Amino acid sequence: MRNKILYSFLATTLAIAFACSSAEQLATEASTNANETSSESKPEGNEASHLLISSLSDSYASRSNELPDVFTKIKQKKEVEIDLTKGFRIQIYSGQNVFDADTIASQFRAWSDTTITGYQADTYTFFKTPYYRVHVGDFHNQEKALKFSRLVKRAFRDAWVVYDTVDPFRVPEDTVTISIITKTNR
């Protein structure tokens, strides 16, 4: 068993020594061939390093890729993605009593049916820890939401505009005029 290990060790050592000596021989042959055929000056440092660098490696470094004027004049429009579910609502109640939230939502629906023209605002009652909240209306534009909140504040003094997720199909058109019904309109 020892003899087999010894023989395999010797065989491996000889193979490595032979491989190294043949590599050195190839490197020296290549450098002598390069000296004979090359009339250019050698770079300083390792003599065999210039053989590894291709003469084509710097051919693209000197090229300049310039765009024609026609293409530089083209303007690229950035597409802005608009989320239609983001917008504003008017919050008219926030409290811990679900009965009060439902009552105020019903009162708003009754008030808006008899008082507001041009837009029928939906009511949304939901629980967001720790309060029940009542939101009304759906608006993409904050200015329209503020105008509508001024109308709502006549009956619900604690109304204010909040940023919320809206139903894009319930948002009033830009051309709609929202107003209060006066005695002359009846």
GIZI-V90453 format. One record per residue. N is the residue number from 0. RES is the residue in one small letter. BURIAL is 1 if it has 16 or more other C-alpha atoms within 10 Angstrom, else 0. Layout:
BEGIN
n: (N;N)
res: (RES;RES)
burial: (BURIAL;BURIAL)
END
This chain:
BEGIN
n: (0;1;2;3;4;5;6;7;8;9;10;11;12;13;14;15;16;17;18;19;20;21;22;23;24;25;26;27;28;29;30;31;32;33;34;35;36;37;38;39;40;41;42;43;44;45;46;47;48;49;50;51;52;53;54;55;56;57;58;59;60;61;62;63;64;65;66;67;68;69;70;71;72;73;74;75;76;77;78;79;80;81;82;83;84;85;86;87;88;89;90;91;92;93;94;95;96;97;98;99;100;101;102;103;104;105;106;107;108;109;110;111;112;113;114;115;116;117;118;119;120;121;122;123;124;125;126;127;128;129;130;131;132;133;134;135;136;137;138;139;140;141;142;143;144;145;146;147;148;149;150;151;152;153;154;155;156;157;158;159;160;161;162;163;164;165;166;167;168;169;170;171;172;173;174;175;176;177;178;179;180;181;182;183;184;185)
res: (m;r;n;k;i;l;y;s;f;l;a;t;t;l;a;i;a;f;a;c;s;s;a;e;q;l;a;t;e;a;s;t;n;a;n;e;t;s;s;e;s;k;p;e;g;n;e;a;s;h;l;l;i;s;s;l;s;d;s;y;a;s;r;s;n;e;l;p;d;v;f;t;k;i;k;q;k;k;e;v;e;i;d;l;t;k;g;f;r;i;q;i;y;s;g;q;n;v;f;d;a;d;t;i;a;s;q;f;r;a;w;s;d;t;t;i;t;g;y;q;a;d;t;y;t;f;f;k;t;p;y;y;r;v;h;v;g;d;f;h;n;q;e;k;a;l;k;f;s;r;l;v;k;r;a;f;r;d;a;w;v;v;y;d;t;v;d;p;f;r;v;p;e;d;t;v;t;i;s;i;i;t;k;t;n;r)
burial: (0;0;0;0;0;0;0;0;0;0;0;0;0;0;0;0;0;0;0;0;0;0;0;0;0;0;0;0;0;0;0;0;0;1;0;0;0;0;0;0;0;0;0;0;0;0;0;1;0;0;0;0;0;0;0;0;0;0;0;0;0;0;0;0;0;0;0;0;0;0;0;0;0;0;0;0;0;0;0;0;0;0;0;0;1;1;1;1;1;1;1;1;1;1;0;0;0;1;0;1;1;1;0;1;1;0;0;1;1;0;0;1;0;0;0;1;0;0;1;0;1;1;1;0;1;0;0;0;0;0;0;1;1;1;1;1;1;1;1;1;0;0;0;1;1;1;0;1;1;0;1;1;0;0;0;1;0;0;1;1;1;0;0;1;1;1;1;0;0;0;1;1;0;0;0;0;0;1;0;0;0;0;0;0;0;0)
END
